[in-house]
Amino acid sequence: MHTFPTQAVVLAGGQGSRLRPYTDDRPKPMVEIPGTGTPIIGHQLAWLAAEGVTDAVISCGHLAEVLQQWLESADLPLRVTTVVESEPLGRGGGLKHAATALPDPGQPWYATNGDIWTRFSLREMAAFHFERDATATLALARPRIPWGAVETDEFGHVLDFIESPPSPYLINAGVYVFSPDFVRLLPDRGDHERTTFPRLARERRLAGFPLPNGAYWRAIDTAKDLTEAARELSAGRH
């Protein structure tokens, strides 16, 4: 019987250039979700703690000191350690560097990108990971397409207009469960999504956990995402 992970890595080193001017003076995960008074990372840490995580390692880069100051003054629901990349290691290298600070290297762990705002059962995802005996499992989201879709028949008549339909494709939702042996498969620098993940996929050791129906998920990439997150929050959709 596997025990659910109690440790997690949050990747919070990105530049967030598409979120300017919000990210001129703070890293992306420190941008506040309007109407909540809490930065994205605050929501993430609360979610991780609610899912049984007791220790989180936050990998910082861009404007790390702003994030560290906030962590020092915030009332956090779990133990937090920060690691700072002295030079850019790429996403895979950053993940490996952060994993060295996990309190229990022999146990499985969660990881999440620092710009994801979501709520679903991480325990369910971990159970799915263990059932498949996977080395790594990624959460899969079906985002809404930002444009209206047009439905036509075979003669080219327009039948319907569909506002922001769900994408026909699943995408990587930026939330992961990793087995202890995943760490040594990571590159010291570079992007694991181009190296480690394809290799695990070929070996059928990579699993994909579709987010449960109705689970709230949004990547905060642009100012428009912030506005929409605030709108969804006030509508009570999350």
Residue frames as qw, qx, qy, qz and C-alpha x, y, z in Angstrom:
[[0.000, 0.886, 0.463, 0.000, 0.00, 0.00, 0.00],
 [0.430, 0.357, -0.013, 0.829, 1.43, 3.32, -1.04],
 [0.185, -0.681, -0.413, 0.575, 1.26, 6.35, 1.20],
 [0.340, 0.876, 0.277, 0.200, 0.18, 9.56, -0.47],
 [0.533, 0.333, -0.142, 0.765, 2.95, 12.09, -1.12],
 [0.357, -0.837, -0.324, 0.260, 3.48, 14.66, 1.63],
 [0.364, -0.539, 0.226, 0.725, 6.18, 16.65, -0.20],
 [0.535, 0.746, 0.382, 0.107, 6.01, 18.87, -3.26],
 [0.411, -0.192, 0.221, 0.864, 8.09, 21.12, -5.49],
 [0.306, 0.865, 0.348, -0.192, 6.67, 24.39, -6.86],
 [0.583, 0.145, 0.292, 0.744, 8.49, 25.78, -9.91],
 [0.018, -0.921, -0.333, 0.201, 8.39, 29.52, -9.46],
 [0.499, -0.422, 0.251, 0.714, 11.38, 30.80, -11.41],
 [0.464, 0.532, 0.543, 0.454, 9.77, 32.02, -14.64],
 [0.213, 0.006, 0.065, 0.975, 10.12, 35.53, -16.02],
 [0.147, 0.670, 0.668, -0.288, 6.40, 36.01, -16.69],
 [0.178, -0.165, 0.265, 0.933, 7.15, 38.46, -19.51],
 [0.126, -0.399, -0.664, -0.620, 3.63, 38.14, -20.95],
 [0.361, -0.714, -0.589, 0.113, 2.19, 39.31, -17.64],
 [0.305, -0.099, -0.111, 0.941, 3.94, 42.68, -17.67],
 [0.120, 0.680, -0.429, 0.582, 3.53, 45.20, -16.09],
 [0.804, -0.532, -0.016, -0.263, 2.42, 42.93, -13.20],
 [0.941, -0.156, -0.024, 0.299, 5.74, 41.06, -13.29],
 [0.360, 0.773, -0.223, 0.472, 8.00, 44.12, -13.52],
 [0.147, -0.635, 0.522, -0.550, 8.51, 44.07, -9.75],
 [0.669, -0.251, 0.602, -0.357, 7.57, 40.49, -8.80],
 [0.045, -0.144, 0.940, 0.306, 7.90, 36.94, -10.09],
 [0.436, -0.156, -0.596, -0.656, 4.87, 35.47, -11.85],
 [0.485, -0.366, -0.792, 0.059, 3.64, 33.31, -8.91],
 [0.208, -0.322, -0.464, 0.798, 3.55, 36.48, -6.77],
 [0.213, -0.184, -0.331, -0.901, 0.92, 38.12, -9.00],
 [0.315, 0.141, 0.683, -0.643, -2.33, 38.45, -7.06],
 [0.001, -0.440, -0.828, -0.349, -5.55, 36.90, -8.28],
 [0.157, -0.288, 0.006, -0.945, -7.77, 40.02, -8.29],
 [0.662, -0.398, -0.188, -0.607, -10.39, 39.99, -5.56],
 [0.877, -0.260, -0.394, 0.088, -8.56, 37.47, -3.34],
 [0.263, -0.898, 0.306, -0.176, -5.72, 39.56, -1.92],
 [0.762, -0.378, 0.510, 0.130, -3.51, 36.47, -2.27],
 [0.212, 0.600, -0.631, -0.443, -0.81, 35.72, -4.85],
 [0.817, 0.201, -0.439, -0.314, -1.10, 32.64, -7.06],
 [0.456, 0.274, -0.794, 0.293, 1.49, 30.82, -4.95],
 [0.304, -0.170, 0.588, -0.730, -0.55, 31.42, -1.79],
 [0.817, 0.104, -0.001, -0.568, -3.52, 29.65, -3.37],
 [0.730, 0.320, -0.603, -0.042, -1.24, 26.80, -4.46],
 [0.173, 0.288, -0.796, 0.503, 0.30, 26.27, -1.03],
 [0.551, -0.071, 0.420, -0.718, -3.16, 26.25, 0.58],
 [0.859, 0.214, -0.230, -0.405, -4.31, 23.63, -1.95],
 [0.565, 0.347, -0.727, 0.179, -1.20, 21.45, -1.42],
 [0.110, -0.237, 0.723, -0.640, -1.64, 21.62, 2.37],
 [0.714, 0.035, 0.215, -0.665, -5.33, 20.69, 2.05],
 [0.868, 0.281, -0.348, -0.217, -4.22, 17.65, 0.00],
 [0.929, -0.358, 0.003, 0.096, -1.92, 16.37, 2.75],
 [0.652, 0.474, -0.220, 0.549, 1.39, 18.01, 1.79],
 [0.579, -0.762, -0.157, 0.245, 3.48, 19.02, 4.80],
 [0.463, -0.541, 0.302, 0.634, 6.69, 20.15, 3.05],
 [0.601, 0.763, 0.225, 0.077, 7.06, 22.27, -0.08],
 [0.530, -0.314, 0.279, 0.737, 10.25, 23.27, -1.89],
 [0.388, 0.877, 0.218, -0.180, 9.88, 26.42, -3.97],
 [0.664, 0.037, 0.318, 0.676, 12.31, 26.81, -6.85],
 [0.079, 0.919, 0.160, -0.353, 12.90, 30.54, -7.39],
 [0.632, 0.212, 0.283, 0.689, 14.72, 32.48, -10.07],
 [0.111, 0.547, 0.232, 0.796, 13.46, 35.82, -11.40],
 [0.274, -0.569, 0.149, -0.761, 13.11, 38.31, -8.48],
 [0.626, -0.173, -0.747, 0.144, 13.52, 35.48, -5.95],
 [0.198, -0.005, -0.549, 0.812, 13.89, 37.90, -3.03],
 [0.441, -0.165, -0.059, -0.880, 10.33, 39.26, -3.51],
 [0.781, -0.167, -0.524, -0.295, 8.95, 35.75, -3.19],
 [0.576, -0.039, -0.663, 0.475, 11.18, 34.92, -0.22],
 [0.057, -0.136, 0.342, -0.928, 10.10, 38.11, 1.62],
 [0.641, -0.199, -0.205, -0.712, 6.44, 37.23, 1.13],
 [0.774, -0.107, -0.624, -0.007, 6.99, 33.65, 2.36],
 [0.363, 0.062, -0.607, 0.705, 8.72, 34.96, 5.49],
 [0.221, -0.064, 0.284, -0.931, 5.83, 37.26, 6.38],
 [0.647, -0.125, -0.413, -0.629, 2.94, 34.98, 5.33],
 [0.598, -0.243, 0.634, -0.426, 1.12, 32.61, 7.67],
 [0.469, 0.321, -0.717, -0.403, 1.79, 29.40, 5.75],
 [0.873, -0.189, 0.109, -0.436, -0.12, 26.12, 6.16],
 [0.983, 0.038, -0.013, 0.177, 2.99, 23.93, 5.65],
 [0.544, -0.606, 0.289, 0.502, 6.79, 23.98, 5.89],
 [0.619, 0.781, 0.063, 0.057, 8.46, 25.80, 3.00],
 [0.593, -0.426, 0.336, 0.595, 12.08, 25.77, 1.81],
 [0.514, 0.831, -0.021, -0.210, 13.29, 27.88, -1.11],
 [0.703, -0.160, 0.411, 0.558, 16.07, 27.04, -3.55],
 [0.282, 0.868, -0.064, -0.405, 17.45, 29.63, -5.96],
 [0.840, 0.333, 0.217, 0.369, 19.03, 28.81, -9.31],
 [0.331, -0.676, 0.176, 0.635, 22.26, 30.79, -9.47],
 [0.096, 0.324, -0.592, -0.732, 22.22, 30.25, -13.26],
 [0.756, 0.193, -0.004, -0.626, 19.33, 29.17, -15.49],
 [0.340, -0.239, 0.909, 0.035, 19.17, 25.35, -15.50],
 [0.406, -0.036, -0.682, -0.607, 16.11, 24.94, -17.74],
 [0.718, -0.327, -0.018, -0.614, 12.89, 23.36, -16.56],
 [0.923, -0.060, -0.379, 0.024, 14.33, 19.86, -16.11],
 [0.516, 0.253, -0.482, 0.662, 17.50, 21.05, -14.40],
 [0.261, -0.429, 0.229, -0.834, 15.45, 23.35, -12.16],
 [0.852, -0.288, -0.165, -0.405, 13.23, 20.45, -11.15],
 [0.848, 0.046, -0.437, 0.297, 16.23, 18.24, -10.36],
 [0.244, 0.373, -0.401, 0.801, 17.92, 21.04, -8.39],
 [0.502, -0.414, 0.129, -0.748, 14.75, 21.62, -6.34],
 [0.904, -0.174, -0.330, -0.207, 14.21, 17.89, -5.73],
 [0.588, 0.210, -0.587, 0.516, 17.56, 17.70, -3.90],
 [0.106, -0.294, 0.426, -0.849, 15.94, 19.82, -1.14],
 [0.732, -0.321, -0.361, -0.480, 12.97, 17.45, -0.59],
 [0.469, -0.583, 0.537, -0.390, 12.97, 16.14, 3.00],
 [0.733, -0.135, 0.658, -0.105, 12.50, 12.49, 1.98],
 [0.268, 0.521, -0.601, -0.543, 14.19, 11.52, -1.32],
 [0.052, -0.044, 0.994, 0.087, 12.99, 7.91, -0.98],
 [0.305, 0.503, 0.711, -0.386, 9.31, 8.91, -1.15],
 [0.311, 0.557, 0.570, 0.517, 7.09, 10.03, -4.06],
 [0.125, -0.450, -0.182, 0.865, 6.43, 13.75, -4.53],
 [0.371, 0.806, 0.461, -0.001, 4.17, 16.21, -6.29],
 [0.324, -0.199, 0.180, 0.907, 5.33, 19.08, -8.49],
 [0.274, 0.809, 0.518, -0.044, 3.42, 22.02, -9.89],
 [0.379, 0.407, 0.161, 0.815, 4.20, 24.96, -12.16],
 [0.198, -0.313, -0.439, 0.819, 4.02, 28.24, -10.25],
 [0.220, 0.109, -0.156, -0.957, 1.45, 29.84, -12.56],
 [0.357, -0.254, -0.825, -0.356, -1.30, 27.22, -12.31],
 [0.378, -0.120, 0.436, -0.808, -4.49, 27.96, -10.39],
 [0.589, -0.052, -0.707, -0.388, -6.46, 24.77, -9.90],
 [0.516, -0.266, 0.599, -0.552, -8.44, 22.64, -7.50],
 [0.852, 0.055, -0.411, -0.321, -8.84, 18.86, -7.77],
 [0.843, -0.487, 0.211, -0.087, -7.96, 15.79, -5.67],
 [0.225, 0.702, -0.676, 0.003, -4.20, 15.23, -5.69],
 [0.514, -0.254, 0.788, -0.225, -4.76, 12.05, -3.68],
 [0.822, 0.408, 0.323, -0.230, -6.91, 10.67, -6.53],
 [0.534, 0.767, -0.349, -0.061, -4.13, 11.54, -8.95],
 [0.132, -0.585, 0.787, -0.144, -1.53, 9.82, -6.74],
 [0.724, 0.014, 0.643, -0.249, -3.73, 6.69, -6.52],
 [0.763, 0.624, 0.036, -0.168, -3.96, 6.69, -10.35],
 [0.236, 0.776, -0.584, 0.043, -0.15, 7.01, -10.52],
 [0.382, -0.389, 0.814, -0.201, 0.39, 4.06, -8.15],
 [0.818, 0.255, 0.427, -0.289, -2.21, 1.87, -9.90],
 [0.739, 0.665, -0.102, -0.035, -0.31, 2.23, -13.17],
 [0.817, -0.339, 0.164, 0.437, 3.07, 1.74, -11.50],
 [0.469, 0.823, 0.054, 0.316, 4.18, 4.88, -13.37],
 [0.606, -0.078, -0.182, 0.771, 7.49, 6.69, -12.88],
 [0.003, 0.176, 0.078, -0.981, 5.78, 10.01, -13.61],
 [0.137, 0.633, 0.756, 0.091, 2.15, 11.09, -14.01],
 [0.059, -0.014, 0.050, 0.997, 1.02, 14.38, -15.44],
 [0.306, 0.564, 0.588, -0.493, -2.39, 15.96, -14.96],
 [0.200, 0.211, 0.630, 0.720, -4.19, 16.63, -18.26],
 [0.217, 0.531, 0.376, -0.727, -6.56, 19.54, -18.80],
 [0.342, 0.498, 0.653, 0.457, -8.93, 20.30, -21.64],
 [0.091, -0.380, -0.157, 0.907, -8.75, 24.09, -21.88],
 [0.431, 0.757, 0.448, -0.204, -11.36, 26.21, -23.57],
 [0.516, 0.303, 0.340, 0.725, -10.35, 27.55, -26.97],
 [0.116, -0.451, -0.247, 0.850, -10.24, 31.36, -26.66],
 [0.203, 0.118, -0.405, -0.884, -12.13, 31.89, -29.93],
 [0.720, 0.232, 0.347, -0.555, -15.68, 31.16, -30.96],
 [0.297, -0.093, 0.881, 0.357, -15.93, 28.02, -33.11],
 [0.572, 0.327, -0.156, -0.736, -18.04, 27.74, -36.25],
 [0.528, 0.037, 0.848, -0.014, -19.78, 24.46, -37.04],
 [0.446, 0.410, -0.365, -0.707, -20.55, 23.73, -40.73],
 [0.874, 0.145, 0.430, -0.172, -22.14, 20.87, -42.65],
 [0.662, -0.054, 0.568, 0.486, -20.59, 19.06, -45.62],
 [0.416, 0.711, 0.425, 0.374, -22.07, 21.62, -48.04],
 [0.368, 0.169, -0.100, 0.909, -20.41, 24.52, -46.27],
 [0.333, -0.724, -0.296, -0.527, -23.55, 25.87, -44.60],
 [0.062, 0.316, -0.616, 0.719, -22.90, 27.39, -41.20],
 [0.532, -0.429, -0.714, -0.153, -24.94, 25.48, -38.63],
 [0.578, -0.766, -0.275, 0.061, -23.90, 27.00, -35.34],
 [0.229, 0.701, -0.395, 0.549, -21.57, 29.31, -33.45],
 [0.800, -0.452, -0.365, 0.151, -20.04, 27.89, -30.28],
 [0.072, -0.906, 0.250, -0.335, -18.50, 30.35, -27.83],
 [0.112, -0.637, 0.715, -0.266, -15.13, 29.17, -26.36],
 [0.946, -0.058, -0.216, -0.237, -15.61, 25.41, -26.89],
 [0.698, -0.544, 0.454, 0.106, -13.42, 22.93, -25.00],
 [0.198, 0.628, -0.678, -0.326, -10.33, 21.92, -26.96],
 [0.944, 0.111, -0.217, -0.224, -10.47, 18.50, -28.65],
 [0.673, 0.328, -0.547, 0.373, -6.94, 17.92, -27.30],
 [0.698, -0.683, -0.158, 0.151, -5.75, 17.29, -23.75],
 [0.350, 0.754, -0.341, 0.438, -2.80, 19.43, -22.64],
 [0.591, -0.062, -0.576, 0.562, -0.22, 19.10, -19.87],
 [0.328, -0.850, -0.322, -0.256, -1.87, 20.85, -16.91],
 [0.204, 0.668, -0.407, 0.588, 1.43, 21.54, -15.11],
 [0.624, -0.502, 0.427, -0.420, 0.77, 19.30, -12.07],
 [0.625, 0.357, -0.693, -0.035, 2.72, 16.06, -11.55],
 [0.822, -0.481, 0.276, -0.132, 3.23, 13.01, -9.35],
 [0.488, 0.623, -0.609, 0.057, 6.76, 11.58, -9.43],
 [0.945, -0.271, -0.156, 0.098, 8.17, 8.33, -8.05],
 [0.512, -0.765, 0.262, 0.291, 11.47, 8.59, -6.14],
 [0.682, -0.097, 0.504, 0.521, 13.49, 7.15, -9.07],
 [0.428, 0.836, 0.306, 0.155, 12.30, 9.94, -11.40],
 [0.208, -0.932, 0.159, 0.252, 14.94, 12.37, -10.09],
 [0.515, -0.423, 0.581, 0.468, 17.94, 10.54, -11.55],
 [0.540, 0.441, 0.621, 0.358, 16.29, 10.54, -15.01],
 [0.124, 0.964, 0.187, -0.146, 16.19, 14.35, -15.07],
 [0.638, 0.517, -0.069, 0.567, 18.80, 16.33, -17.02],
 [0.487, -0.389, -0.272, 0.733, 21.23, 18.48, -14.99],
 [0.126, 0.485, -0.008, -0.866, 20.26, 21.30, -17.32],
 [0.161, -0.011, -0.732, -0.661, 17.73, 21.52, -20.09],
 [0.609, -0.039, 0.039, -0.791, 14.08, 20.64, -20.54],
 [0.342, -0.066, 0.923, -0.164, 12.76, 17.31, -19.24],
 [0.654, 0.476, 0.364, -0.462, 9.70, 17.67, -21.48],
 [0.589, 0.661, -0.375, -0.275, 11.99, 17.14, -24.49],
 [0.278, 0.465, -0.835, 0.103, 14.14, 14.40, -22.94],
 [0.167, -0.101, 0.884, -0.425, 12.87, 12.57, -19.86],
 [0.616, 0.267, 0.389, -0.631, 9.14, 12.60, -20.66],
 [0.705, 0.443, -0.366, -0.414, 9.44, 11.25, -24.25],
 [0.268, 0.352, -0.890, 0.108, 11.77, 8.52, -23.00],
 [0.303, 0.026, 0.794, -0.526, 9.34, 7.48, -20.25],
 [0.682, 0.357, 0.085, -0.633, 6.46, 7.60, -22.76],
 [0.576, 0.422, -0.653, -0.252, 8.30, 5.17, -25.09],
 [0.209, 0.165, -0.923, 0.280, 8.84, 2.85, -22.12],
 [0.522, -0.505, -0.545, -0.418, 5.15, 3.19, -21.08],
 [0.495, -0.292, -0.580, 0.577, 6.21, 4.56, -17.71],
 [0.039, 0.025, 0.086, -0.995, 4.49, 7.95, -18.12],
 [0.023, 0.550, 0.834, -0.030, 0.81, 8.21, -17.17],
 [0.067, -0.245, -0.159, -0.954, -1.72, 10.95, -17.94],
 [0.048, -0.440, -0.791, 0.422, -4.42, 11.74, -15.37],
 [0.024, -0.534, -0.434, -0.725, -7.37, 13.61, -16.94],
 [0.112, -0.085, 0.435, -0.889, -8.66, 16.28, -14.56],
 [0.130, 0.421, 0.872, -0.213, -12.02, 15.24, -13.11],
 [0.047, 0.611, 0.556, 0.561, -15.07, 16.71, -14.82],
 [0.283, -0.885, -0.278, -0.242, -15.84, 20.16, -13.53],
 [0.673, -0.428, -0.113, 0.593, -12.42, 20.62, -11.86],
 [0.121, 0.985, -0.001, -0.121, -11.28, 24.25, -11.94],
 [0.743, -0.152, 0.266, 0.595, -8.04, 24.80, -13.87],
 [0.353, 0.930, 0.069, 0.075, -6.40, 27.90, -15.30],
 [0.698, -0.030, 0.009, 0.715, -2.86, 28.80, -16.29],
 [0.047, -0.947, -0.142, 0.284, -2.18, 32.45, -15.45],
 [0.699, 0.125, 0.313, 0.631, -0.12, 33.52, -18.45],
 [0.184, 0.398, 0.256, 0.861, -1.43, 36.90, -19.52],
 [0.156, 0.011, 0.332, -0.930, -3.32, 39.86, -18.06],
 [0.612, -0.083, -0.386, -0.685, -6.45, 38.48, -19.75],
 [0.607, -0.130, -0.780, 0.082, -6.10, 35.24, -17.73],
 [0.157, -0.084, -0.588, 0.789, -6.04, 37.30, -14.53],
 [0.400, 0.004, -0.014, -0.916, -9.20, 39.16, -15.53],
 [0.690, -0.078, -0.565, -0.445, -10.96, 35.93, -16.42],
 [0.466, -0.092, -0.794, 0.380, -9.84, 34.22, -13.21],
 [0.072, 0.074, 0.425, -0.899, -11.30, 37.14, -11.24],
 [0.555, -0.005, -0.249, -0.794, -14.53, 36.92, -13.21],
 [0.671, -0.080, -0.724, -0.142, -14.81, 33.16, -12.61],
 [0.277, -0.053, -0.712, 0.643, -14.07, 33.72, -8.94],
 [0.286, 0.062, 0.258, -0.921, -16.89, 36.24, -8.58],
 [0.690, 0.017, -0.390, -0.609, -19.22, 33.90, -10.47],
 [0.693, -0.355, 0.532, -0.333, -18.24, 31.17, -8.00],
 [0.856, 0.370, -0.294, -0.209, -17.01, 28.83, -10.76],
 [0.357, 0.480, -0.758, 0.260, -13.80, 27.73, -9.06]]
